[in-house]
């Protein structure tokens, strides 16, 4: 089984994010083999690089080598659960596509979060 970084890019002022966080944290307990990170984009704006977060929640799913998913997802935890299960079943195949500059920015953020989060 692969270990993944699952990061939710959010903002403290966002009601949707605050509501989503409790479910996100519970999902982290359901999948303890993965690293779940709550990332406030305003408190950590210098780490965003070229990432432009337009809607919440924006999710980042990555393994140690590549970004598997990056983008906005409806705030329904069942969608993230399905994405995680699909990533596990497919051995970490990338879903969706972003412009290369965005993908590079998400990869840089993923590497930073993997290194700096206990």
MMTF fields as JSON, N, C-alpha, C and O atoms, coordinates in Angstrom:
{
  "mmtfVersion": "1.0.0",
  "mmtfProducer": "UNKNOWN",
  "numBonds": 471,
  "numAtoms": 472,
  "numGroups": 118,
  "numChains": 1,
  "numModels": 1,
  "chainsPerModel": [1],
  "groupsPerChain": [118],
  "chainIdList": ["A"],
  "bondAtomList": [4, 2, 8, 6, 12, 10, 16, 14, 20, 18, 24, 22, 28, 26, 32, 30, 36, 34, 40, 38, 44, 42, 48, 46, 52, 50, 56, 54, 60, 58, 64, 62, 68, 66, 72, 70, 76, 74, 80, 78, 84, 82, 88, 86, 92, 90, 96, 94, 100, 98, 104, 102, 108, 106, 112, 110, 116, 114, 120, 118, 124, 122, 128, 126, 132, 130, 136, 134, 140, 138, 144, 142, 148, 146, 152, 150, 156, 154, 160, 158, 164, 162, 168, 166, 172, 170, 176, 174, 180, 178, 184, 182, 188, 186, 192, 190, 196, 194, 200, 198, 204, 202, 208, 206, 212, 210, 216, 214, 220, 218, 224, 222, 228, 226, 232, 230, 236, 234, 240, 238, 244, 242, 248, 246, 252, 250, 256, 254, 260, 258, 264, 262, 268, 266, 272, 270, 276, 274, 280, 278, 284, 282, 288, 286, 292, 290, 296, 294, 300, 298, 304, 302, 308, 306, 312, 310, 316, 314, 320, 318, 324, 322, 328, 326, 332, 330, 336, 334, 340, 338, 344, 342, 348, 346, 352, 350, 356, 354, 360, 358, 364, 362, 368, 366, 372, 370, 376, 374, 380, 378, 384, 382, 388, 386, 392, 390, 396, 394, 400, 398, 404, 402, 408, 406, 412, 410, 416, 414, 420, 418, 424, 422, 428, 426, 432, 430, 436, 434, 440, 438, 444, 442, 448, 446, 452, 450, 456, 454, 460, 458, 464, 462, 468, 466],
  "bondOrderList": [1, 1, 1, 1, 1, 1, 1, 1, 1, 1, 1, 1, 1, 1, 1, 1, 1, 1, 1, 1, 1, 1, 1, 1, 1, 1, 1, 1, 1, 1, 1, 1, 1, 1, 1, 1, 1, 1, 1, 1, 1, 1, 1, 1, 1, 1, 1, 1, 1, 1, 1, 1, 1, 1, 1, 1, 1, 1, 1, 1, 1, 1, 1, 1, 1, 1, 1, 1, 1, 1, 1, 1, 1, 1, 1, 1, 1, 1, 1, 1, 1, 1, 1, 1, 1, 1, 1, 1, 1, 1, 1, 1, 1, 1, 1, 1, 1, 1, 1, 1, 1, 1, 1, 1, 1, 1, 1, 1, 1, 1, 1, 1, 1, 1, 1, 1, 1],
  "groupList": [{"groupName": "UNK", "atomNameList": ["N", "CA", "C", "O"], "elementList": ["N", "C", "C", "O"], "formalChargeList": [0, 0, 0, 0], "bondAtomList": [1, 0, 2, 1, 3, 2], "bondOrderList": [1, 1, 2], "singleLetterCode": "X", "chemCompType": "L-PEPTIDE LINKING"}],
  "groupTypeList": [0, 0, 0, 0, 0, 0, 0, 0, 0, 0, 0, 0, 0, 0, 0, 0, 0, 0, 0, 0, 0, 0, 0, 0, 0, 0, 0, 0, 0, 0, 0, 0, 0, 0, 0, 0, 0, 0, 0, 0, 0, 0, 0, 0, 0, 0, 0, 0, 0, 0, 0, 0, 0, 0, 0, 0, 0, 0, 0, 0, 0, 0, 0, 0, 0, 0, 0, 0, 0, 0, 0, 0, 0, 0, 0, 0, 0, 0, 0, 0, 0, 0, 0, 0, 0, 0, 0, 0, 0, 0, 0, 0, 0, 0, 0, 0, 0, 0, 0, 0, 0, 0, 0, 0, 0, 0, 0, 0, 0, 0, 0, 0, 0, 0, 0, 0, 0, 0],
  "groupIdList": [1, 2, 3, 4, 5, 6, 7, 8, 9, 10, 11, 12, 13, 14, 15, 16, 17, 18, 19, 20, 21, 22, 23, 24, 25, 26, 27, 28, 29, 30, 31, 32, 33, 34, 35, 36, 37, 38, 39, 40, 41, 42, 43, 44, 45, 46, 47, 48, 49, 50, 51, 52, 53, 54, 55, 56, 57, 58, 59, 60, 61, 62, 63, 64, 65, 66, 67, 68, 69, 70, 71, 72, 73, 74, 75, 76, 77, 78, 79, 80, 81, 82, 83, 84, 85, 86, 87, 88, 89, 90, 91, 92, 93, 94, 95, 96, 97, 98, 99, 100, 101, 102, 103, 104, 105, 106, 107, 108, 109, 110, 111, 112, 113, 114, 115, 116, 117, 118],
  "secStructList": [7, 7, 7, 7, 3, 3, 3, 3, 3, 3, 7, 6, 6, 7, 2, 2, 2, 2, 2, 2, 2, 2, 2, 2, 2, 2, 2, 2, 2, 2, 6, 6, 6, 1, 3, 3, 3, 3, 3, 3, 6, 6, 6, 6, 4, 4, 4, 7, 6, 6, 7, 7, 7, 7, 1, 1, 1, 3, 3, 3, 3, 3, 7, 1, 1, 7, 3, 3, 3, 3, 3, 3, 7, 7, 1, 7, 2, 2, 2, 2, 2, 2, 2, 2, 2, 2, 2, 2, 2, 6, 6, 1, 7, 7, 7, 1, 7, 7, 7, 2, 2, 2, 2, 2, 2, 2, 2, 2, 2, 2, 2, 2, 2, 2, 2, 2, 7, 7],
  "xCoordList": [0.843, 0.0, 0.878, 1.867, 0.507, 1.296, 0.878, -0.282, 1.825, 1.538, 1.43, 2.294, 0.38, 0.104, 0.076, -0.184, 0.347, 0.098, -1.285, -1.57, -2.137, -3.48, -3.564, -3.689, -3.496, -3.497, -4.742, -5.127, -5.356, -6.502, -6.027, -5.625, -6.071, -5.686, -6.935, -7.909, -6.898, -8.111, -7.783, -6.644, -8.798, -8.627, -9.488, -10.622, -8.95, -9.654, -10.978, -11.934, -11.042, -12.265, -13.389, -14.538, -13.071, -14.035, -14.922, -14.432, -16.221, -17.157, -17.17, -17.229, -17.115, -17.096, -15.886, -16.0, -14.731, -13.515, -13.643, -13.296, -14.138, -14.285, -15.223, -14.962, -16.301, -17.234, -16.586, -16.813, -15.788, -15.152, -14.036, -13.775, -13.394, -12.216, -12.5, -11.696, -13.618, -13.925, -13.995, -13.467, -14.641, -14.727, -13.369, -13.041, -12.581, -11.238, -10.371, -9.66, -10.44, -9.671, -10.113, -9.276, -11.414, -11.913, -11.453, -11.123, -11.431, -10.962, -9.485, -9.047, -8.74, -7.337, -7.189, -6.233, -8.113, -8.086, -8.5, -8.061, -9.348, -9.782, -8.653, -8.598, -7.764, -6.642, -5.327, -4.647, -4.958, -3.777, -2.45, -1.426, -2.46, -1.236, -0.864, 0.243, -1.787, -1.541, -1.346, -1.805, -0.672, -0.422, -1.438, -1.429, -2.3, -3.316, -2.817, -2.39, -2.873, -2.372, -3.434, -3.964, -3.734, -4.618, -3.713, -2.914, -3.82, -2.89, -3.654, -4.401, -3.467, -4.12, -3.334, -2.171, -3.971, -3.262, -2.869, -1.941, -3.551, -3.183, -2.038, -1.171, -2.02, -0.925, 0.359, 1.451, 0.237, 1.397, 1.508, 1.944, 1.125, 1.063, 2.417, 2.468, 3.508, 4.837, 5.154, 5.996, 4.512, 4.761, 3.943, 4.189, 2.982, 2.107, 2.79, 2.376, 3.828, 4.489, 3.492, 2.815, 3.394, 2.515, 1.119, 0.383, 0.73, -0.61, -1.604, -1.412, -2.658, -3.71, -4.969, -5.677, -5.239, -6.416, -7.607, -7.679, -8.544, -9.707, -10.958, -11.834, -11.057, -12.236, -11.809, -10.704, -12.706, -12.432, -13.453, -14.592, -13.07, -11.698, -10.918, -11.458, -9.654, -8.732, -7.89, -7.331, -7.804, -7.121, -5.886, -5.845, -4.891, -3.64, -3.405, -3.356, -3.26, -2.989, -1.707, -1.634, -0.698, 0.598, 1.267, 1.065, 2.074, 2.955, 4.34, 4.456, 5.366, 6.702, 7.29, 8.266, 6.713, 7.282, 6.433, 6.968, 5.118, 4.28, 2.976, 2.539, 2.383, 1.062, 0.048, 0.085, -0.857, -1.894, -3.176, -3.89, -3.461, -4.635, -4.366, -3.787, -4.786, -4.705, -5.844, -5.965, -6.669, -7.758, -8.898, -8.858, -9.905, -11.092, -11.955, -12.084, -12.529, -13.437, -14.633, -14.482, -15.812, -16.979, -16.718, -16.086, -17.192, -16.914, -17.755, -18.492, -17.624, -18.292, -17.19, -16.528, -16.994, -15.869, -15.923, -14.888, -17.101, -17.217, -16.461, -15.961, -16.369, -15.618, -14.123, -13.439, -13.619, -12.207, -11.916, -10.871, -12.809, -12.643, -12.527, -11.657, -13.412, -13.359, -12.06, -11.483, -11.597, -10.335, -9.17, -8.303, -9.155, -8.098, -8.143, -7.11, -9.327, -9.456, -9.039, -8.404, -9.388, -8.988, -7.47, -6.869, -6.854, -5.395, -4.708, -3.701, -5.248, -4.678, -4.822, -3.878, -5.994, -6.258, -5.441, -5.035, -5.202, -4.491, -2.996, -2.286, -2.514, -1.081, -0.547, 0.635, -1.402, -0.932, -0.914, -0.07, -1.824, -1.909, -2.497, -3.42, -1.958, -2.426, -3.813, -4.116, -4.66, -5.993, -6.075, -5.612, -6.658, -6.795, -5.468, -4.425, -5.518, -4.301, -4.378, -5.434, -3.255, -3.119, -2.003, -1.177, -1.96, -0.806, 0.483, 0.48, 1.563, 2.824, 3.281, 3.768, 3.129, 3.564, 2.786, 3.364, 1.483, 0.672, 1.086, 1.216, 1.293, 1.698, 3.031, 3.209, 3.954, 5.253, 5.093, 5.756, 4.211, 3.988, 3.368, 3.765, 2.406, 1.798, 2.832, 2.858, 3.669, 4.696, 5.671, 6.053, 6.07, 6.971, 6.322, 6.966, 5.046, 4.331, 4.238, 4.457, 3.917, 3.807, 5.131, 5.154, 6.222, 7.532, 7.827, 8.348, 7.494, 7.714, 6.883, 7.381, 5.628, 4.762, 5.193, 5.088, 5.668, 6.13, 7.367, 7.548, 8.216, 9.449, 9.204, 9.874, 8.242, 8.098, 6.981, 6.821, 6.208, 5.109, 5.477, 5.825, 5.396, 5.735, 4.824, 4.963],
  "yCoordList": [-1.192, 0.0, 1.24, 1.312, 2.224, 3.445, 4.422, 4.457, 5.201, 6.25, 7.558, 7.893, 8.286, 9.515, 10.726, 10.619, 11.866, 13.146, 13.575, 13.605, 13.905, 14.409, 15.772, 15.862, 16.829, 18.178, 18.93, 18.891, 19.606, 20.456, 21.899, 22.346, 22.625, 24.028, 24.844, 24.763, 25.629, 26.282, 27.641, 28.107, 28.26, 29.526, 29.495, 29.017, 30.0, 29.976, 30.725, 30.338, 31.783, 32.588, 31.901, 32.338, 30.835, 30.17, 29.212, 28.239, 29.492, 28.626, 27.209, 26.239, 27.087, 25.765, 24.974, 23.789, 25.623, 24.948, 24.494, 23.363, 25.379, 25.023, 23.826, 22.935, 23.809, 22.682, 21.397, 20.317, 21.516, 20.365, 19.766, 18.564, 20.598, 20.153, 18.973, 18.044, 18.997, 17.902, 16.575, 15.567, 16.574, 15.349, 14.957, 13.773, 15.947, 15.711, 15.036, 14.071, 15.552, 14.973, 13.538, 12.677, 13.28, 11.919, 10.974, 9.818, 11.462, 10.637, 10.28, 9.19, 11.198, 10.922, 9.756, 8.987, 9.621, 8.485, 7.195, 6.111, 7.315, 6.145, 5.617, 4.424, 6.508, 6.154, 6.55, 7.461, 5.886, 6.311, 6.109, 6.656, 5.342, 5.117, 6.342, 6.418, 7.288, 8.494, 9.69, 9.684, 10.696, 11.912, 12.977, 13.442, 13.358, 14.383, 15.704, 15.774, 16.756, 18.068, 19.118, 19.191, 19.919, 21.063, 22.265, 22.603, 22.914, 23.964, 25.265, 25.401, 26.222, 27.523, 28.372, 28.698, 28.726, 29.427, 30.851, 31.41, 31.435, 32.79, 32.789, 33.662, 31.83, 31.732, 31.247, 31.488, 30.568, 29.954, 30.38, 29.593, 31.597, 32.054, 31.981, 31.785, 32.135, 32.093, 30.709, 30.594, 29.67, 28.31, 27.972, 26.943, 28.807, 28.487, 28.596, 27.937, 29.42, 29.569, 30.007, 31.022, 29.254, 29.601, 29.036, 29.039, 28.55, 27.984, 29.105, 29.923, 29.136, 30.125, 29.404, 28.789, 29.481, 28.822, 29.74, 30.833, 29.275, 30.088, 29.667, 30.495, 28.394, 27.875, 26.904, 26.361, 26.704, 25.803, 24.689, 24.884, 23.528, 23.149, 22.78, 22.187, 23.142, 22.712, 21.613, 21.778, 20.498, 19.331, 18.989, 19.184, 18.479, 18.029, 16.609, 16.343, 15.706, 14.302, 13.947, 14.085, 13.492, 13.21, 12.029, 11.77, 11.309, 10.32, 10.96, 12.171, 10.205, 10.783, 11.282, 12.032, 10.88, 11.238, 12.183, 12.959, 12.129, 12.908, 13.341, 12.789, 14.352, 14.817, 13.918, 13.741, 13.349, 12.474, 13.247, 12.932, 14.259, 15.1, 16.447, 16.525, 17.505, 18.844, 19.659, 19.808, 20.18, 21.021, 21.096, 20.513, 21.823, 22.008, 20.754, 20.111, 20.433, 19.289, 19.736, 20.488, 19.27, 19.593, 19.176, 18.147, 19.956, 19.659, 18.502, 18.642, 17.373, 16.144, 15.113, 14.69, 14.716, 13.855, 12.523, 11.887, 12.096, 10.846, 10.927, 9.911, 12.101, 12.265, 12.088, 11.441, 12.645, 12.472, 11.019, 10.486, 10.387, 8.971, 8.125, 7.259, 8.381, 7.635, 7.902, 6.986, 9.142, 9.481, 8.728, 8.205, 8.678, 7.942, 6.45, 5.829, 5.892, 4.467, 4.161, 3.138, 5.034, 4.861, 4.956, 4.171, 5.899, 6.042, 4.792, 4.346, 4.237, 3.009, 1.843, 1.079, 1.711, 0.603, 0.705, -0.309, 1.937, 2.148, 2.342, 2.652, 2.166, 2.292, 3.699, 3.887, 4.69, 6.075, 6.701, 7.554, 6.302, 6.917, 8.314, 8.548, 9.233, 10.613, 10.707, 10.049, 11.549, 11.799, 13.265, 14.129, 13.541, 14.925, 15.488, 14.845, 16.682, 17.316, 18.819, 19.438, 19.37, 20.806, 21.29, 20.489, 22.585, 23.11, 22.782, 22.695, 22.605, 22.172, 23.089, 22.608, 24.394, 25.33, 25.101, 25.141, 24.863, 24.573, 23.247, 23.144, 22.235, 20.922, 21.021, 20.406, 21.79, 21.979, 22.668, 22.299, 23.673, 24.386, 23.463, 23.489, 22.654, 21.696, 20.65, 20.262, 20.206, 19.214, 19.803, 19.13, 21.045, 21.715, 21.816, 21.551, 22.202, 22.283, 20.914, 20.785, 19.892, 18.521, 18.08, 17.515, 18.332, 17.936, 18.667, 18.076, 19.952, 20.745, 20.204, 20.08, 19.89, 19.382, 17.997, 17.687, 17.175, 15.834, 15.919, 15.093, 16.9, 17.06, 17.706, 17.378, 18.624, 19.466, 19.092, 19.727, 18.087, 17.69, 16.371, 15.404, 16.345, 15.135, 14.053, 12.954],
  "zCoordList": [0.0, 0.0, 0.0, 0.729, -0.828, -0.912, 0.18, 0.591, 0.635, 1.606, 0.852, 0.042, 1.118, 0.385, 1.302, 2.501, 0.715, 1.354, 0.896, -0.301, 1.846, 1.552, 2.231, 3.452, 1.426, 1.992, 1.551, 0.382, 2.491, 2.211, 2.318, 3.392, 1.211, 1.174, 1.428, 0.68, 2.491, 2.96, 3.565, 3.51, 4.138, 4.845, 6.105, 6.08, 7.184, 8.467, 8.421, 9.093, 7.64, 7.569, 6.796, 6.86, 6.071, 5.197, 6.001, 6.574, 6.039, 6.766, 6.198, 6.953, 4.889, 4.252, 4.725, 5.041, 4.775, 5.236, 6.69, 7.031, 7.53, 8.951, 9.116, 9.925, 8.356, 8.428, 7.905, 8.45, 6.859, 6.212, 7.08, 7.022, 7.869, 8.616, 9.546, 9.622, 10.245, 11.174, 10.422, 10.889, 9.264, 8.47, 7.895, 7.824, 7.485, 6.964, 8.035, 7.754, 9.254, 10.36, 10.658, 10.929, 10.611, 10.824, 9.714, 9.976, 8.491, 7.382, 7.572, 7.203, 8.143, 8.447, 9.417, 9.319, 10.338, 11.27, 10.584, 10.968, 9.564, 8.801, 7.904, 7.604, 7.483, 6.616, 7.3, 6.829, 8.397, 9.15, 8.407, 8.817, 7.339, 6.573, 5.723, 5.189, 5.603, 4.819, 5.748, 6.89, 5.25, 6.027, 5.619, 4.479, 6.535, 6.292, 6.86, 8.013, 6.036, 6.43, 6.136, 5.027, 7.135, 6.972, 6.742, 7.615, 5.592, 5.171, 4.96, 3.99, 5.87, 5.752, 4.759, 4.997, 3.651, 2.58, 2.958, 2.373, 3.913, 4.315, 5.314, 5.257, 6.224, 7.185, 6.522, 7.037, 5.388, 4.724, 3.264, 2.423, 2.956, 1.565, 0.863, -0.351, 1.602, 0.975, 0.415, -0.475, 0.903, 0.422, -0.819, -1.448, -1.185, -2.301, -3.659, -4.614, -3.756, -5.043, -6.103, -5.935, -7.192, -8.295, -8.191, -9.178, -7.023, -6.857, -6.597, -5.697, -7.386, -7.215, -6.74, -7.537, -5.45, -4.882, -5.095, -4.532, -5.92, -6.257, -5.5, -5.253, -5.128, -4.441, -3.339, -3.357, -2.39, -1.27, -1.239, -1.665, -0.745, -0.438, -1.704, -2.638, -1.705, -2.747, -2.131, -1.047, -2.825, -2.281, -3.094, -4.308, -2.405, -3.002, -2.535, -1.335, -3.473, -3.185, -3.925, -5.146, -3.194, -3.809, -3.139, -1.952, -3.923, -3.323, -3.259, -3.446, -3.006, -2.846, -4.161, -4.152, -5.286, -6.576, -7.411, -8.203, -7.245, -8.154, -7.492, -6.483, -8.107, -7.709, -8.392, -9.61, -7.609, -8.145, -8.446, -9.398, -7.63, -7.818, -7.178, -6.095, -7.85, -7.279, -7.855, -9.071, -6.98, -7.45, -6.466, -5.383, -6.869, -6.04, -6.098, -7.139, -4.972, -4.886, -4.049, -3.087, -4.421, -3.605, -2.154, -1.916, -1.188, 0.219, 0.756, 1.732, 0.098, 0.524, 0.752, -0.196, 1.985, 2.333, 1.59, 1.395, 1.177, 0.427, -0.893, -1.375, -1.482, -2.732, -2.487, -3.28, -1.417, -1.093, -0.726, -1.101, -0.014, 0.335, -0.936, -1.033, -1.915, -3.182, -3.931, -4.517, -3.917, -4.575, -3.936, -4.636, -2.609, -1.9, -2.221, -2.474, -2.209, -2.495, -3.929, -4.188, -4.85, -6.241, -6.388, -7.121, -5.705, -5.76, -5.223, -5.772, -4.162, -3.592, -4.571, -4.775, -5.169, -6.08, -7.363, -7.93, -7.819, -9.074, -8.882, -9.839, -7.67, -7.417, -7.567, -7.853, -7.377, -7.411, -8.784, -9.059, -9.655, -10.98, -10.862, -10.083, -11.638, -11.633, -12.247, -13.243, -11.625, -12.182, -12.552, -11.807, -13.69, -14.136, -14.608, -14.486, -15.142, -15.648, -15.416, -15.547, -15.076, -14.896, -15.804, -16.241, -16.098, -16.825, -16.069, -14.842, -16.792, -16.185, -15.051, -14.028, -15.221, -14.169, -12.877, -11.791, -12.984, -11.8, -11.18, -9.961, -12.01, -11.515, -10.771, -9.719, -11.32, -10.67, -9.322, -8.352, -9.254, -7.992, -6.95, -5.785, -7.354, -6.422, -5.974, -4.806, -6.891, -6.525, -5.51, -4.553, -5.714, -4.769, -3.394, -2.379, -3.359, -2.084, -1.438, -0.234, -2.213, -1.67, -1.06, 0.033, -1.753, -1.209, 0.089, 1.035, 0.136, 1.344, 2.515, 3.634, 2.247, 3.311, 3.778, 4.964, 2.876, 3.251, 4.126, 5.021, 3.883, 4.651, 6.013, 6.992, 6.067, 7.255, 8.193, 9.235, 7.862, 8.736, 9.384, 8.706, 10.716, 11.455, 11.142, 11.678]
}
